[in-house]
Amino acid sequence: MKLAGLKSIENAHDESVWTATWVPATESRSALLLTGSLDETVKLWKPDDLILHHTNSGHCLGVVSVAAHPSGHFAASASLDSFVRVFDVDTNNTISTLEAPPSEVWQMCFDPKGTILAVAGGGSASVKLWDTATWTLVATLSIPRPEAPKPSDKNSSKKFVLSVAWSPDGKRVACGSMDGTISVFDVGRAKFLHHLEGHFMPVRTLAYSPTDPHLLFSASDDAHVHMYDAEGKTLIGAMSGHASWVLSLDVSPNGAAIATGSSDRTVRLWDIGMRAAVQTMTNHTDQVWGVTFGPAGGPGRLASVSDDKSISLYDYS
């Protein structure tokens, strides 16, 4: 796989762009790129040319995460204002507003069937599961506290949950914490299973392979990318190459590559078989907060967003 730059939009938002994901195509339109920014807005872009499709307002502080329902009909945005707004993608009508205390909403994602929205619970040291039919909270997956705190554990803020990911079969949820640990849960039983260790700084982002429900990727402020057998609790690969924090990660639809974005201002493409970076893109002039591969079945696209307010779009083949 190789990336080729397609288009970049400068000043795509008025402030830093912190998050991006793809909204799947529906019967009436193609897939869209969804971005969220410190400027309090969410924007939808046509992916071939990055033409602005919609600007959605409704938050009163910066947007830290966006998630798209598998149907492509609705999406969610989470803000520092302590609200998650669920909205109709095509009309921008609000479907539901979910309230959480400050610092309780960070990354979020829908399960593969679209029945549950998982939200990384920040200071609550948990993942909260919301039913998408009723928009009620149906479970809180809490990270167990260690029986004997390590000398370095000054307080519970070390378990602050930053990231969350669903396995492709919908049976597992993994979350990454400020202290570098990754926690894996059995969703059906709402049960904590085990920790995955190896990182020593915040785990900003997680993604399961779309082709292997056991294979989990993580990226951390320690500048490393890890591959785990999330069921066997085994670290099976560690990749390095970024010069600073790795802030974002996504897996290609065919499971053969991952892309990462870093505070070193680069986007890197990694070959999973080689376990090495094969390409570095330098489109951005500031931290890269989001990288996201386009949906399977569409044209090969990767998008990245940054503190420099820009969006970059790449083609891959």
N, C-alpha and C positions, 0 to 999 in steps of 0.2 A: 504493500500500500504506500502511496505517495500523495502528499498534499500539494495543491497548487492554489495560490491566492486568486480568488474570484473578484471580491469587492470589499472595500472598507468604507464605513460611514463615520466621519468625524462628527463630534458633537451630536451623536445619536440621541443622547439625553442631555439635560442641563447640568447634571452632576454625575458622579461616579456610577458606573453600571455594575451592579453587584451580582446579578443572577440572570440566567437564561435557560430556556428549555424549548423543545419543539412541541407544537400542538399538532396532533395527527390530522391528516386529511379527512374530510367528510364527503358525503355524496355531492355536496354543492360547492365545495372549494378544495383547493390544495392545502398542503401542510403550511403552517405559519411558524415563524420564530417569535417567541415571547420573551421579553426582557423586562427586568425590574431595576429601579435606580434609587439612589439617595435623593433624587429630585421628587420623590413621592409618587411617581407615575409608573404605570405598566404600559408597555407598547407592544403592538403586534406588527410584524413585518412580513411582507411577501418574500420568500426565501431566494428566489432566483436573482433578484436585483436589489434586495433590501429597500424596497419602496414601503413607506409607512402605510399600514393598513388601518390601524386604530390607535388612539391614545386613550387609556383608561385612567381616570383619577378616582379617588375614594379613600386614599390613605392620607394621614396628616404627618407621617414621618417616613423615613427611608424604607424602601422595599428590600427585604433581605433574602427572600426566596420566592420562586414561582414554581408551580407544578401544573401539568396538563393531564386531564382525564383521558384514559385510553380511547374513549369514543370520539375525542376531538371537539365535543360540543361545549364543554365548560372547563374552567381552569381555576386555580387558586393563587392568591398572592398573600404573603405574610410580611408584616411591617413591624418596625420598632414601636409603632403606636399600640402594640399589644392585640392587634386584630388580624385574623385571617379572613380575607374577603373571597368568597366563591362567586364567580360571575359567568354569565353566558358569553362565550367567546365572540359570537357574531353580533349580539345586540348590546353587550356590555351591561345588561341588567344584572343586578345583584341577586344571587340565588340564596345565599346565606352569609351571615357574618358570625364568625366564631371568636369568642373572647378568651384571652389568656393573659395572666399577669405579665408585667414587664419581664423581659429576658426569658420568657417561657416558649417562644416560638423562634426556631431557627430554620434549618432545612426541613423540607417536607416532600412527600411523594405519594402518589396513588399506587395501590397494589395493582398487579397485572390485570385483574378482572374489573378494577374500578369501583369496588364495593367499599373500600376503606381508604381514608387519607391518614397517613402516618406523619406525625409532626415531632421533630426533635425538640425535646422539652427544656433545653437550656438549663437554667438553675434548678429545675425540679428533678434533675438527674433521672429523666425518664423519657419514654416515647409514648405519645398519646395517640390513640386510634379513634378516628371519627367515622361513623357510619355515613356513607354518602347518600343513602336513601332518606334518612331522617335528620342528618347533620347533628346527631347527638354523640356525646363521648361514650364509647362502648368499652374501652379498656385503657388502663395506664400500665405500661410495662416499665417497672422501676428497676434500676440497676442496684443490685444488692451492695451494701456497704461491706468492706472487708472487715473480718473479725478483729484483726490486729493491724491497725493503721501503720503504714510505713513511716519512718522518721520524717520523710519529706512531705507527708500529707499534713499540711497545716490546717486545712479545713475542707469541708465537703465540696467547695467550689471546684475542686480538681475533677469531679465527676460531671461537670457542666457538659451537657450533650450538644454537640455542634452539628452532627451529620447523621443521616439515616438512609437506609437502602432496603429495598425488597428483593428477595430471591425471585428468579423468574417463574418459579412454580407457586409463589405466593404463600409458602409455608413458613418462611423465616423472615425476620426483620433484624438487621444489624444496625448498631449505632456507634458512633465514634465520639470520644470524650476529650476534654481538655487535658487530661493526664496521659493521653496516648493509648489508653486501652480501647478495645472494641468489644462490645457486648452483643451476643447473639441470642435471640428469643425464638421460641416456638409459638407462633401466633395462635394456632388453634387452641392450645392449652393456656395461652397467656402466661407462659413460663420462661424464666431465664434459664438458658442452657449453659453457657460458658463464656469466658473472656478469651480474646485473641490478643497476644502480647507481641511486642517487638518495637513499637514506636515509643519514643520518650518525650514527645511534644504533642500539642493538639492535633487530633485527626480531623482535618477540615472537610474531608469528602470521602465517600464510599460508593462503590458500584459493583454489583454482581455481574458476572458474565451473562449475557442473554442466552448463551448456548450451554451453560453448565451451572446448575443450581448450587453446586458446592464451591464454586470458584468466586472469591471475593477480592476486590482490589481496594486499596486504601492509599491515601496521600496525606502527608503530615508536614507540620512546620519544621520537622527535622530534615527536610529536603529529600526524603526517601519515598518511594512508591513500593508498596508491598503486595504480594500475591499470597492468599491464604486458601487452604482447604478449610472452609468454614465449618464443615461437619467434623472433620478429623482433628480440628484445632491445631493445624500444622502450618507454619510459615514455609511456603514452598518457593518463594522467590523474593529478592530485594533488589530494587533497581535505583540507581542514583545517576545524577547528571545535572539536575537543577542547582543553581548557585544559592537558592534561598527557599523560603517556605513554598510548599506545593499547595495551592489554594483550591484547585478544582481538578476533577478527573471524570472521564467518561469512557465507556467501552464501545467499540464499533459494533454495528448490528450483527456482523458475522463472527464476532468474538475473537478476531485475529489480532486486533490492535487496540491500544488505548491512547487517548490524548490527555495531556495535562496542561494546566495553566499555573503560573508561578508569580511570586512577587519579584522574581528576577526579570519580569517583563516579557518572558518568552512563552510560546506554546510549543510543546514537544509531542512528537508522535513516537510511540514505542511499539516494537514488534514483540508480541507476547512469546512467540516461539524462541526468538533470540534473547529475550529478556534484556533488551537494550534499546536506547533511543536511536531512531534511524533518521530523524529529521527535526530541525529546530526552526521555528518561524519567529520572526522579529518584527511583526507588524505593529505591536503596541509600544507605547512609551511610558507605561506605568503598570502597576500590578494587574495580573490577569485573574479575575475573580470567577470567571465561568468559561467552561468549554462544554459543548454539547453536540453529539452526532445526530444527524437527521434520522427520521424513522426508516425502518427497514422497508424495502420495496420502492422507495423514492430515489431520486438522483442522489449520488453520494455527496453529502454536505457535512461540513463541520463549521460551527460558529464559535467565536470567542468574544468575551466582553471584558472591559477593563476600567480601572480608575481613570483612565485618560478620556472617558466618556464615549469611546468609539466601540463599534462592532466590526469584526472582521469575519468574512465568509470565505471558506475554502472548499475546493472541490477535491475529492479523492477517488483514486481508482486503483 
